[in-house]
Amino acid sequence: MVKTDPFILAIDEGTTSAKSFIIDDSGRIVGKGQNSFSQQFPRSGWVEHDPEEIWRMQLKSCKDAITDAGIRVQEIAAIGVTNQRETTVVWDKEDGRPVHNAIVWQDRRTSEIIEDIKEEHYEMINKKTGLIPDSYFSAPKIRWLLENDKRIQEEISTGEILFGTIDSYLIYRLTGGEVHATDTSNASRTMLYNISELEWDPELLDIFEVPIHILPEVKGSSELYGYTDENLFGREIPICGCIGDQQSALFGQACFEKGMVKNTYGTGSFILKNIGKELCNSQDLLTTVAWSIDGQVEYALEGSVFIAGAGIQWLCHSLGIVDEIDEVERLAEAVDHDEDVYFVPAFVGLGAPYWDQYARGTIVGMTRGTGRSHLAKAALEAMGYLSQDVISVMEDESDLKVEEIRVDGGAAKNELLMQFQADISNKRVLRPRCLETTALGAAYMAGLSIEIWDGIEELKDMWEKDKTYEPDMCEEKRKRAYRGWKKAVTRSLDWSNKED
């Protein structure tokens, strides 16, 4: 029999599309499938997904990736799963069907729940979870569902209703309902998980009125979860890795040493810094589990920017400034002189380091001469400014100086944005050859579990640089531009507070 090299199927379920990749033992992507799914906005500030549609699109993307790679299912050694985090799904234990649309991480309907809880429990929640109480996380979404969905209210005590983030839901469906589990990185984003004790916290469960029997088992990021239903792919395939998407990108970027930083530009923008095995308290950023391998947990400091690429999508789809997102860079380059136009894309509030649920989007500094190109440039620069807001706090709140930023995600292809990020942060920016680092991280977790790779040293050698961007903006201009940005942000804060 001819021996073939093993392949990993990496499932990368994001906020706007379900992607899958076939990755070989050299870390090279040899097949891809991608399918978009619907974004639902039932009310102002509400964002939902249909979990059943996500499942269909994800399964299709898996099969598309296998076809695209031209391999046999028998050549897939394992599956790794990575996912949009915090998004909350509740489903029927019997058939795996969702009992309500998924409430997406961007959703703001739970603002009042959070405000009430913050008054009394802010410090305790922050200490136990490393998180800053916000509608962003899963706990208030679960509570909202328990309070507002009659079916869930009626069936919650019977044990027939289960909760999970998207990873848990997909694993449940992939295994035909045999496995209800998550990993430590995803559990740490629920605001119900004690990141020092590494367990669901009874006090947090009580505050949010969440019964423990609906929660998934918490496992490591790199271990056997179970096997796929043989009817899905024609054979059982082991699921050997699970990790939240931003932690997965940190791992895929080979940021294995303390102080290393990555920034992923997607729907939002997420900046993570490896802080090693010791917890770090932060007033304005999140401390989160990065991953757990062989019982060893590492942590990260994170700044979550809620709107990044979604701001560019808004220019295209809502304003119609350009027909295609790729045109934005060309349009922005048409600005041949400095204009103090700032776009603060606070459509769903502002995340780190502001944590203002009531901030809303603003464009300031416009004149009669302001046109499409100025708005395009301001939207691109907003991603750089928001990232710099986080990076500056990362340096202020820890002893680990940021030397360079490893970038990935769709917008990392944008030359104008990457140079601006280097300029405004005064940091070297490194772009890898493979921008699908989220999928790589999930594949690496699965591959380590079955010993395709010997360890992280081998993975470190597989990371390849595509391009370096060096800062090229004078200090005076940098400071003036950043002062203008901070002034613009103040105009957006606390805008929709109903108490005003």
Secondary structure, 3 states (H helix, E strand, C coil): CCCCCCEEEEEEECCCEEEEEEECCCCCEEEEEEEECCCECCCCCCCEECHHHHHHHHHHHHHHHHHHHCCCHHHEEEEEEEECCCCEEEEECCCCCECCCEECCCCCCCHHHHHHHHHHHHHHHHHHHCCCCCCCCHHHHHHHHHHHCHHHHHHHHHCCEEEEEHHHHHHHHHCCCCCCEEEHHHHCCCCCEECCCCEECHHHHHHHCCCHHHCCEEECCEEEEEECCHHHHCCCCEEEEEEEHHHHHHHHCCCCCCCCEEEEECCCEEEEEEEECCCCCCCCCEEEEEEEECCEEEEEEEEEECCCHHHHHHHHHHCCCCCCCCHHHHHHCCCCCCCCCEEECCCCCECCCCCECCCCCEEECCCCCCCHHHHHHHHHHHHHHHHHHHHHHHHHCCCCCCCEEEEECHHHHCHHHHHHHHHHHCCEEEEECCCCHHHHHHHHHHHHHCCCCCCHHHHHHHCCEEEEECCCCCHHHHHHHHHHHHHHHHHHCCCCCCCC
